[in-house]
Amino acid sequence: MRRTTSTVTSADASNTEAPAMQTIRRVIPYLWPSDAPWVRRRVVIALCLLVMSKIISVSTPFFYKAAVDSLAGEAPSASALLMFGAVGLTIAYGVARLSAVAFGELRDAVFVRVGQRALRKLALETFTHIHRLSMRYHITRKTGGLSRIIERGVKGVDFLLRFMLFSIGPLILELSMVAVLFAVLFGWQYMVVVVVTITLYVMFTFKVTEWRVKIRRQMNDQDTDANQKAIDSLLNFETVKYFGAELREANRYDGAMQQYEVMAVKTGQSLSFLNFGQSLIITSGLVIVMVMAAMGVQQGILTVGDFVMVNAYMIQITMPLNFLGTVYREIRQALVDMGEMFGLLGQPTEVKDKPDAPDLQIKGGEVVFDNVVFAYDRERPILKGVSFTVAPGQRIALVGPSGSGKSTVGRLLFRFYDVVGGAVRIDGQDLRDITQDSLHAQIGVVPQDTVLFNDTVRYNIAYGRPEATEAEVIAAARAAKIHEFILSLPDGYETTVGERGLKLSGGEKQRVGIARTLLKNPPILLLDEATSALDTQTERDIQDSLLAMGEGRSVITIAHRLSTIADADQIIVLEAGNIVEQGTHDQLLANSGRYAAMWARQSSEEEEAAAGGAAQAI
């Protein structure tokens, strides 16, 4: 007996964050991919431009110093810069500053394509992975929460790539160069003050930022929760209106936003504390160094130009240090956001193809359920050894009370889940041994509630086979008996159907669903209570389309109204996960068992409904 080995046991599995270092390792391949030499070239060029920018930036205060000394009449006669004069030195100072900015902007222009490529590839990888996750995972997650995790995580990629490469590294390089220059030009005491100031600044920034990250994570959780509630409420717009629950939904949303507000206030207050502490440390270091330089000028050891240069260097390192606080906070936040996304990417796919699995080969379309055992939860089995066969071209109907396992049969056939025991085979091929793509290509499904994309009628029909021609799309619409209705719409086939197809009635949506399944032209058809949500007249109209669609195909119909499957080749009655009866409509009525009782009850209800309708008409 085969058993599945991987299951998602928690609805909150995607909340697991990948560790920071693991997240960084996941990002590096996007920065230095082995299969894209042009990306590597751009990274190298950007780094070279970065080094040039920093060298020019560090040399700029020398021109400032020389200009001041020249104006003060203190310039050493042996100075190589003396030939430029005060005006020339001032111009050189301006050119140097502009050149540093120019090299920095050119670096960003070269690197931007690398960042955008990484963003696109990671977004695609995440989107693809979410579609590979099992139905079990998706029914326990909220779409709004997933979309927000992806949105924040993907945005963090470009930021992390850009600022780790062009902010942290360059900052360390510039600070090191300035510290060495201070030691060489002014003495080791100056270097010690600079190094101690930088060390205290960095330690304070990192400690406080770690504290702030915890607050920010809680704020993100509240943001996600509020977003989930908003999307859930908007998707259920009609239900909210039916129950007059606008105020209730507003209060529910406001409650989530109130929690978000609390955490957002804490985030803002902690930012103020961080900014003040950083300013206190850096200003103290600046004052100490400037006092030392002023004393040197008074003693005749340093020139006024030296005093100005010390001030220029301290201000120059103050700016990137202030930026360090912002960058570190954003990098930590990006790591949190990306950690959630990579945690999502780390979720295992419950249903996976075997290595080198072959495609499904359809010979006739025989479907066999062989002693199938299945449970969503180990403690509550759904199917308990179900066996039946759908011969090629045969129509089998599954009936039974709610919870008997009818819809589970359809999900196992489409391999949304793997069976726990037994096997499901198509033309002798176990579904676990063939590729899911080939399986899905051979099965057409018309569900109880057809959900349409917020696009045109043409797009939704052609979804069954995107490469279909215009004539084929129209032919499918004609076969589903919806072509004339489409032509009556203001924009015909270009009419937008609204989110989830809400601009169309239930019967119209079902016909569009039938049309796209007809266009797919699968050899095996699954009708999952395809008409149970419709009125009687609409159901009868669509039933003709369904019968025509099933000709020549192996059909499994999951039915609620028994009148729709009375002409099936075989009717299987499920109850509590077991087959309790099986046969044709006439055979089952003759047995006077469960099916006969269900038929009698439904017939009586329909007669009463018909009589009530006639009385109202009179």
Order of alpha helices (4+ residues) and beta strands (2+ residues): alpha-alpha-alpha-alpha-alpha-alpha-alpha-alpha-alpha-alpha-beta-beta-beta-alpha-beta-beta-alpha-beta-alpha-alpha-alpha-alpha-beta-alpha-beta-beta-beta-alpha-alpha
